[in-house]
Amino acid sequence: MQQLLLRLEHCHEIGILHRDIKGSNLLIEKTGMLKIADFWLANFFDPNRRRPLTIVTLWYRAPELLLGSTDYGVGIDLWSTGCLLAEMFMGRPFMPGKTEILKLCGSPPEGYWKRLKPPATFRPPQPYKSSYQETFKDFPASPFGLLTALLPLHPTYRGTASSALLTFS
C-alpha cells in the first residue's frame, strides 16, 4: 500500500490523476516493486476544466462521482486506494452495490448536496449513520487508520497521497 501511495504521490505532484485505481491495474515485479498500469483513463488535473464522470470502475468510484460532480481531484484516486485496501483485508469487493458508501460513511450534511458541481439530484431515501468502527472491527489498528484517512465521504477530508503516507511513520 505504501508503494501505491508513493506512486500516486508522484503522479499527483506532476498533475496526473490516474482515475482507475484497482487491483487489475497494479503490477508487481519479481523484485516486489509495484507499478501502476493502464493509464488509459488518466488525465492531467486542471481545476478550471470540467471533467467526465465515466471514469473509475464502479466498485472503486468515489462518492462525488457517483453523485454526479464534475469537480473532482486527487481524492478520487485516494478513495479507490481505500477501497482496494479494504478489499485486500476482507478478501472480497468492498463496495459492490449502490448504498454501501452511505452505509459506511453516513449520510452527508445538507450543505454537501448543494456544493456538488453540478448540484446532486440524488438523495438517499433514508439517512444513514457512519459504521466505520463496525465495518472494520476485525482490522488491525494500522490499516484502520489508513482506511479512515482514505475513505471520508467528502473529498477534502481525504487529503493527499503525501498525507496518507504519514500513517506509515
FIKOLZA-1660 file (N, C-alpha, C; in steps of 0.1 Angstrom, whole numbers, plus 5000, padded with zeros to 4 digits):
% residues 169
   i   px   py   pz ch aa at
   1 5008 4988 5000  A  M  N
   1 5000 5000 5000  A  M CA
   1 5009 5012 5000  A  M  C
   2 5020 5012 5007  A  Q  N
   2 5029 5023 5008  A  Q CA
   2 5035 5026 4994  A  Q  C
   3 5038 5015 4986  A  Q  N
   3 5043 5017 4973  A  Q CA
   3 5033 5024 4964  A  Q  C
   4 5020 5020 4965  A  L  N
   4 5009 5025 4957  A  L CA
   4 5008 5040 4960  A  L  C
   5 5008 5044 4973  A  L  N
   5 5007 5058 4977  A  L CA
   5 5019 5066 4972  A  L  C
   6 5031 5060 4972  A  L  N
   6 5042 5067 4967  A  L CA
   6 5041 5070 4952  A  L  C
   7 5036 5060 4945  A  R  N
   7 5034 5062 4930  A  R CA
   7 5023 5072 4927  A  R  C
   8 5012 5072 4935  A  L  N
   8 5002 5082 4933  A  L CA
   8 5007 5096 4937  A  L  C
   9 5015 5097 4948  A  E  N
   9 5020 5109 4952  A  E CA
   9 5028 5116 4940  A  E  C
  10 5036 5108 4933  A  H  N
  10 5044 5113 4922  A  H CA
  10 5034 5117 4911  A  H  C
  11 5025 5109 4907  A  C  N
  11 5015 5113 4897  A  C CA
  11 5008 5126 4900  A  C  C
  12 5003 5127 4912  A  H  N
  12 4996 5139 4916  A  H CA
  12 5005 5151 4917  A  H  C
  13 5017 5150 4921  A  E  N
  13 5027 5161 4921  A  E CA
  13 5029 5166 4907  A  E  C
  14 5029 5158 4897  A  I  N
  14 5031 5163 4883  A  I CA
  14 5017 5165 4876  A  I  C
  15 5006 5165 4884  A  G  N
  15 4993 5169 4878  A  G CA
  15 4985 5159 4871  A  G  C
  16 4988 5146 4874  A  I  N
  16 4981 5135 4867  A  I CA
  16 4972 5128 4877  A  I  C
  17 4960 5126 4873  A  L  N
  17 4950 5117 4880  A  L CA
  17 4949 5104 4873  A  L  C
  18 4951 5093 4879  A  H  N
  18 4950 5080 4873  A  H CA
  18 4936 5077 4869  A  H  C
  19 4927 5079 4878  A  R  N
  19 4912 5077 4875  A  R CA
  19 4907 5063 4873  A  R  C
  20 4915 5053 4876  A  D  N
  20 4911 5039 4876  A  D CA
  20 4919 5030 4884  A  D  C
  21 4922 5034 4896  A  I  N
  21 4930 5025 4905  A  I CA
  21 4921 5013 4910  A  I  C
  22 4926 5001 4907  A  K  N
  22 4920 4989 4911  A  K CA
  22 4931 4978 4910  A  K  C
  23 4928 4967 4916  A  G  N
  23 4938 4956 4917  A  G CA
  23 4943 4952 4903  A  G  C
  24 4935 4951 4893  A  S  N
  24 4940 4946 4880  A  S CA
  24 4948 4957 4873  A  S  C
  25 4949 4969 4878  A  N  N
  25 4958 4979 4872  A  N CA
  25 4971 4981 4880  A  N  C
  26 4974 4971 4889  A  L  N
  26 4986 4972 4897  A  L CA
  26 4994 4960 4893  A  L  C
  27 5007 4962 4890  A  L  N
  27 5016 4951 4886  A  L CA
  27 5027 4950 4897  A  L  C
  28 5031 4938 4900  A  I  N
  28 5042 4936 4910  A  I CA
  28 5053 4928 4903  A  I  C
  29 5065 4935 4902  A  E  N
  29 5076 4928 4896  A  E CA
  29 5082 4917 4905  A  E  C
  30 5090 4908 4900  A  K  N
  30 5096 4898 4908  A  K CA
  30 5104 4903 4920  A  K  C
  31 5109 4915 4919  A  T  N
  31 5116 4921 4930  A  T CA
  31 5107 4927 4940  A  T  C
  32 5094 4927 4938  A  G  N
  32 5084 4932 4947  A  G CA
  32 5081 4946 4945  A  G  C
  33 5086 4952 4935  A  M  N
  33 5083 4966 4932  A  M CA
  33 5069 4967 4925  A  M  C
  34 5061 4976 4930  A  L  N
  34 5048 4978 4924  A  L CA
  34 5048 4989 4913  A  L  C
  35 5041 4986 4903  A  K  N
  35 5039 4995 4892  A  K CA
  35 5024 4998 4889  A  K  C
  36 5021 5010 4887  A  I  N
  36 5007 5013 4883  A  I CA
  36 5006 5012 4868  A  I  C
  37 4996 5005 4863  A  A  N
  37 4994 5003 4849  A  A CA
  37 4981 5009 4844  A  A  C
  38 4979 5008 4831  A  D  N
  38 4966 5012 4825  A  D CA
  38 4963 5027 4827  A  D  C
  39 4971 5035 4821  A  F  N
  39 4968 5050 4822  A  F CA
  39 4959 5055 4811  A  F  C
  40 4950 5046 4806  A  W  N
  40 4941 5049 4795  A  W CA
  40 4931 5060 4800  A  W  C
  41 4926 5059 4812  A  L  N
  41 4917 5070 4817  A  L CA
  41 4924 5081 4824  A  L  C
  42 4937 5080 4825  A  A  N
  42 4945 5091 4832  A  A CA
  42 4944 5104 4825  A  A  C
  43 4945 5115 4832  A  N  N
  43 4944 5128 4826  A  N CA
  43 4951 5138 4835  A  N  C
  44 4956 5149 4828  A  F  N
  44 4961 5160 4836  A  F CA
  44 4950 5167 4844  A  F  C
  45 4953 5170 4856  A  F  N
  45 4944 5176 4865  A  F CA
  45 4944 5191 4862  A  F  C
  46 4933 5196 4858  A  D  N
  46 4931 5211 4856  A  D CA
  46 4919 5215 4863  A  D  C
  47 4920 5222 4874  A  P  N
  47 4909 5226 4882  A  P CA
  47 4899 5236 4875  A  P  C
  48 4903 5241 4864  A  N  N
  48 4894 5251 4856  A  N CA
  48 4887 5244 4845  A  N  C
  49 4888 5231 4844  A  R  N
  49 4881 5224 4833  A  R CA
  49 4872 5213 4838  A  R  C
  50 4860 5212 4832  A  R  N
  50 4851 5202 4836  A  R CA
  50 4857 5188 4832  A  R  C
  51 4854 5178 4840  A  R  N
  51 4859 5165 4837  A  R CA
  51 4848 5155 4836  A  R  C
  52 4850 5145 4828  A  P  N
  52 4839 5135 4826  A  P CA
  52 4837 5126 4838  A  P  C
  53 4825 5121 4839  A  L  N
  53 4821 5112 4850  A  L CA
  53 4823 5098 4847  A  L  C
  54 4824 5094 4834  A  T  N
  54 4825 5080 4831  A  T CA
  54 4839 5075 4832  A  T  C
  55 4844 5075 4845  A  I  N
  55 4857 5071 4848  A  I CA
  55 4857 5062 4861  A  I  C
  56 4867 5056 4864  A  V  N
  56 4868 5047 4876  A  V CA
  56 4858 5036 4875  A  V  C
  57 4863 5024 4877  A  T  N
  57 4855 5012 4878  A  T CA
  57 4845 5014 4889  A  T  C
  58 4833 5010 4887  A  L  N
  58 4822 5013 4897  A  L CA
  58 4825 5010 4911  A  L  C
  59 4831 4998 4914  A  W  N
  59 4833 4994 4928  A  W CA
  59 4843 5002 4935  A  W  C
  60 4851 5010 4927  A  Y  N
  60 4861 5019 4933  A  Y CA
  60 4858 5034 4931  A  Y  C
  61 4846 5037 4926  A  R  N
  61 4843 5051 4923  A  R CA
  61 4839 5059 4935  A  R  C
  62 4845 5070 4936  A  A  N
  62 4843 5079 4948  A  A CA
  62 4829 5085 4948  A  A  C
  63 4824 5088 4960  A  P  N
  63 4810 5093 4962  A  P CA
  63 4807 5105 4953  A  P  C
  64 4817 5114 4952  A  E  N
  64 4814 5126 4944  A  E CA
  64 4811 5123 4930  A  E  C
  65 4818 5113 4924  A  L  N
  65 4815 5109 4911  A  L CA
  65 4801 5102 4910  A  L  C
  66 4798 5094 4919  A  L  N
  66 4785 5087 4919  A  L CA
  66 4774 5097 4920  A  L  C
  67 4776 5108 4927  A  L  N
  67 4766 5118 4929  A  L CA
  67 4766 5129 4917  A  L  C
  68 4774 5127 4907  A  G  N
  68 4773 5135 4895  A  G CA
  68 4782 5147 4895  A  G  C
  69 4792 5148 4904  A  S  N
  69 4801 5160 4904  A  S CA
  69 4811 5159 4893  A  S  C
  70 4813 5170 4886  A  T  N
  70 4824 5171 4876  A  T CA
  70 4836 5178 4882  A  T  C
  71 4835 5182 4894  A  D  N
  71 4846 5190 4901  A  D CA
  71 4853 5180 4911  A  D  C
  72 4863 5173 4906  A  Y  N
  72 4870 5163 4914  A  Y CA
  72 4885 5164 4912  A  Y  C
  73 4892 5158 4921  A  G  N
  73 4906 5159 4921  A  G CA
  73 4913 5146 4926  A  G  C
  74 4924 5148 4933  A  V  N
  74 4932 5136 4937  A  V CA
  74 4924 5127 4947  A  V  C
  75 4913 5132 4953  A  G  N
  75 4905 5124 4962  A  G CA
  75 4899 5112 4955  A  G  C
  76 4897 5112 4942  A  I  N
  76 4891 5100 4936  A  I CA
  76 4901 5089 4935  A  I  C
  77 4914 5092 4933  A  D  N
  77 4924 5081 4934  A  D CA
  77 4926 5076 4948  A  D  C
  78 4925 5085 4958  A  L  N
  78 4926 5081 4972  A  L CA
  78 4915 5072 4976  A  L  C
  79 4903 5076 4972  A  W  N
  79 4891 5067 4975  A  W CA
  79 4893 5053 4970  A  W  C
  80 4897 5052 4957  A  S  N
  80 4899 5039 4951  A  S CA
  80 4909 5031 4958  A  S  C
  81 4920 5038 4963  A  T  N
  81 4930 5031 4971  A  T CA
  81 4925 5026 4984  A  T  C
  82 4916 5034 4990  A  G  N
  82 4910 5029 5003  A  G CA
  82 4901 5017 5000  A  G  C
  83 4893 5017 4989  A  C  N
  83 4885 5005 4986  A  C CA
  83 4894 4993 4984  A  C  C
  84 4905 4995 4977  A  L  N
  84 4914 4984 4974  A  L CA
  84 4920 4979 4987  A  L  C
  85 4924 4987 4996  A  L  N
  85 4929 4983 5009  A  L CA
  85 4919 4975 5017  A  L  C
  86 4907 4980 5017  A  A  N
  86 4896 4972 5024  A  A CA
  86 4894 4959 5018  A  A  C
  87 4894 4958 5004  A  E  N
  87 4892 4946 4997  A  E CA
  87 4903 4936 5000  A  E  C
  88 4915 4941 5002  A  M  N
  88 4926 4932 5005  A  M CA
  88 4924 4925 5019  A  M  C
  89 4919 4932 5028  A  F  N
  89 4917 4927 5042  A  F CA
  89 4904 4918 5042  A  F  C
  90 4894 4922 5035  A  M  N
  90 4882 4915 5035  A  M CA
  90 4882 4902 5026  A  M  C
  91 4890 4902 5016  A  G  N
  91 4891 4891 5007  A  G CA
  91 4879 4891 4997  A  G  C
  92 4873 4902 4995  A  R  N
  92 4861 4903 4986  A  R CA
  92 4860 4918 4982  A  R  C
  93 4853 4921 4971  A  P  N
  93 4850 4935 4968  A  P CA
  93 4843 4942 4980  A  P  C
  94 4848 4954 4982  A  F  N
  94 4844 4962 4994  A  F CA
  94 4830 4968 4992  A  F  C
  95 4828 4974 4981  A  M  N
  95 4815 4982 4978  A  M CA
  95 4809 4978 4965  A  M  C
  96 4804 4966 4964  A  P  N
  96 4798 4962 4951  A  P CA
  96 4784 4967 4947  A  P  C
  97 4778 4974 4957  A  G  N
  97 4764 4978 4954  A  G CA
  97 4762 4992 4954  A  G  C
  98 4749 4997 4956  A  K  N
  98 4745 5011 4954  A  K CA
  98 4745 5019 4967  A  K  C
  99 4744 5013 4978  A  T  N
  99 4742 5021 4990  A  T CA
  99 4753 5019 5000  A  T  C
 100 4763 5011 4997  A  E  N
 100 4774 5008 5007  A  E CA
 100 4781 5020 5011  A  E  C
 101 4783 5030 5003  A  I  N
 101 4791 5042 5006  A  I CA
 101 4784 5049 5018  A  I  C
 102 4771 5051 5016  A  L  N
 102 4763 5059 5027  A  L CA
 102 4762 5050 5039  A  L  C
 103 4762 5037 5038  A  K  N
 103 4761 5029 5050  A  K CA
 103 4774 5029 5057  A  K  C
 104 4785 5031 5051  A  L  N
 104 4798 5032 5057  A  L CA
 104 4801 5046 5063  A  L  C
 105 4799 5056 5054  A  C  N
 105 4803 5070 5058  A  C CA
 105 4792 5077 5065  A  C  C
 106 4779 5073 5064  A  G  N
 106 4768 5080 5069  A  G CA
 106 4763 5090 5058  A  G  C
 107 4751 5095 5060  A  S  N
 107 4746 5105 5051  A  S CA
 107 4753 5118 5052  A  S  C
 108 4756 5125 5041  A  P  N
 108 4763 5138 5042  A  P CA
 108 4753 5149 5048  A  P  C
 109 4759 5160 5053  A  P  N
 109 4750 5171 5058  A  P CA
 109 4744 5177 5046  A  P  C
 110 4733 5185 5048  A  E  N
 110 4725 5191 5038  A  E CA
 110 4734 5199 5028  A  E  C
 111 4743 5207 5034  A  G  N
 111 4752 5216 5026  A  G CA
 111 4760 5208 5015  A  G  C
 112 4763 5195 5018  A  Y  N
 112 4771 5187 5009  A  Y CA
 112 4765 5187 4995  A  Y  C
 113 4752 5184 4995  A  W  N
 113 4745 5182 4982  A  W CA
 113 4745 5195 4974  A  W  C
 114 4744 5206 4980  A  K  N
 114 4744 5219 4973  A  K CA
 114 4758 5223 4968  A  K  C
 115 4769 5218 4974  A  R  N
 115 4782 5222 4970  A  R CA
 115 4787 5214 4958  A  R  C
 116 4780 5203 4955  A  L  N
 116 4784 5195 4943  A  L CA
 116 4783 5203 4931  A  L  C
 117 4792 5201 4921  A  K  N
 117 4791 5208 4908  A  K CA
 117 4789 5197 4897  A  K  C
 118 4778 5196 4891  A  P  N
 118 4765 5204 4894  A  P CA
 118 4759 5198 4906  A  P  C
 119 4749 5206 4912  A  P  N
 119 4743 5201 4925  A  P CA
 119 4736 5187 4922  A  P  C
 120 4737 5178 4932  A  A  N
 120 4732 5165 4931  A  A CA
 120 4717 5165 4931  A  A  C
 121 4711 5156 4923  A  T  N
 121 4697 5154 4922  A  T CA
 121 4693 5142 4930  A  T  C
 122 4703 5133 4933  A  F  N
 122 4700 5121 4941  A  F CA
 122 4701 5124 4956  A  F  C
 123 4691 5119 4963  A  R  N
 123 4692 5120 4978  A  R CA
 123 4688 5106 4983  A  R  C
 124 4694 5101 4993  A  P  N
 124 4690 5087 4998  A  P CA
 124 4677 5088 5004  A  P  C
 125 4669 5077 5003  A  P  N
 125 4655 5077 5008  A  P CA
 125 4655 5078 5023  A  P  C
 126 4666 5074 5030  A  Q  N
 126 4667 5075 5044  A  Q CA
 126 4681 5079 5049  A  Q  C
 127 4682 5085 5060  A  P  N
 127 4696 5089 5065  A  P CA
 127 4703 5076 5070  A  P  C
 128 4716 5077 5069  A  Y  N
 128 4725 5066 5074  A  Y CA
 128 4734 5071 5084  A  Y  C
 129 4738 5063 5094  A  K  N
 129 4748 5067 5103  A  K CA
 129 4761 5060 5099  A  K  C
 130 4772 5066 5102  A  S  N
 130 4785 5061 5099  A  S CA
 130 4787 5047 5106  A  S  C
 131 4794 5038 5099  A  S  N
 131 4797 5025 5105  A  S CA
 131 4811 5020 5103  A  S  C
 132 4821 5030 5103  A  Y  N
 132 4835 5026 5102  A  Y CA
 132 4839 5016 5112  A  Y  C
 133 4836 5019 5125  A  Q  N
 133 4840 5010 5136  A  Q CA
 133 4835 4996 5134  A  Q  C
 134 4822 4995 5131  A  E  N
 134 4816 4982 5129  A  E CA
 134 4821 4974 5117  A  E  C
 135 4822 4981 5106  A  T  N
 135 4827 4975 5093  A  T CA
 135 4841 4970 5094  A  T  C
 136 4850 4978 5101  A  F  N
 136 4864 4974 5101  A  F CA
 136 4868 4969 5115  A  F  C
 137 4859 4964 5123  A  K  N
 137 4862 4960 5137  A  K CA
 137 4873 4949 5138  A  K  C
 138 4874 4940 5127  A  D  N
 138 4884 4930 5128  A  D CA
 138 4897 4933 5121  A  D  C
 139 4898 4946 5117  A  F  N
 139 4911 4950 5110  A  F CA
 139 4921 4954 5121  A  F  C
 140 4934 4952 5118  A  P  N
 140 4944 4957 5127  A  P CA
 140 4944 4972 5128  A  P  C
 141 4949 4978 5138  A  A  N
 141 4949 4993 5140  A  A CA
 141 4955 5000 5129  A  A  C
 142 4967 4996 5124  A  S  N
 142 4974 5003 5113  A  S CA
 142 4966 5005 5101  A  S  C
 143 4960 4995 5095  A  P  N
 143 4952 4997 5083  A  P CA
 143 4939 5005 5086  A  P  C
 144 4934 5003 5098  A  F  N
 144 4921 5011 5101  A  F CA
 144 4924 5026 5100  A  F  C
 145 4935 5030 5106  A  G  N
 145 4938 5045 5105  A  G CA
 145 4940 5049 5091  A  G  C
 146 4946 5041 5082  A  L  N
 146 4948 5045 5068  A  L CA
 146 4934 5045 5061  A  L  C
 147 4926 5035 5064  A  L  N
 147 4912 5034 5058  A  L CA
 147 4904 5046 5061  A  L  C
 148 4904 5050 5074  A  T  N
 148 4896 5062 5077  A  T CA
 148 4902 5075 5071  A  T  C
 149 4915 5075 5068  A  A  N
 149 4920 5086 5061  A  A CA
 149 4917 5087 5046  A  A  C
 150 4915 5075 5040  A  L  N
 150 4913 5074 5026  A  L CA
 150 4898 5074 5022  A  L  C
 151 4889 5071 5032  A  L  N
 151 4875 5069 5028  A  L CA
 151 4865 5079 5034  A  L  C
 152 4869 5091 5037  A  P  N
 152 4858 5100 5041  A  P CA
 152 4849 5104 5030  A  P  C
 153 4836 5106 5033  A  L  N
 153 4827 5110 5022  A  L CA
 153 4831 5122 5015  A  L  C
 154 4835 5132 5022  A  H  N
 154 4838 5145 5015  A  H CA
 154 4853 5144 5010  A  H  C
 155 4856 5147 4997  A  P  N
 155 4869 5145 4992  A  P CA
 155 4880 5154 4999  A  P  C
 156 4877 5166 5004  A  T  N
 156 4887 5174 5010  A  T CA
 156 4892 5168 5023  A  T  C
 157 4885 5159 5029  A  Y  N
 157 4889 5152 5041  A  Y CA
 157 4898 5140 5038  A  Y  C
 158 4899 5137 5026  A  R  N
 158 4908 5125 5022  A  R CA
 158 4923 5130 5021  A  R  C
 159 4925 5142 5020  A  G  N
 159 4939 5147 5020  A  G CA
 159 4945 5144 5007  A  G  C
 160 4958 5140 5008  A  T  N
 160 4966 5137 4996  A  T CA
 160 4973 5124 4998  A  T  C
 161 4980 5119 4988  A  A  N
 161 4988 5107 4989  A  A CA
 161 4999 5110 4999  A  A  C
 162 5005 5122 4999  A  S  N
 162 5015 5125 5009  A  S CA
 162 5010 5124 5023  A  S  C
 163 4998 5130 5026  A  S  N
 163 4993 5129 5040  A  S CA
 163 4989 5115 5043  A  S  C
 164 4985 5107 5034  A  A  N
 164 4982 5093 5037  A  A CA
 164 4995 5085 5040  A  A  C
 165 5006 5089 5034  A  L  N
 165 5018 5082 5037  A  L CA
 165 5023 5085 5051  A  L  C
 166 5019 5095 5057  A  L  N
 166 5023 5098 5071  A  L CA
 166 5018 5087 5081  A  L  C
 167 5008 5080 5077  A  T  N
 167 5003 5069 5086  A  T CA
 167 5013 5058 5087  A  T  C
 168 5023 5058 5078  A  F  N
 168 5034 5047 5078  A  F CA
 168 5045 5052 5087  A  F  C
 169 5045 5064 5092  A  S  N
 169 5056 5069 5100  A  S CA
 169 5056 5064 5114  A  S  C
% end
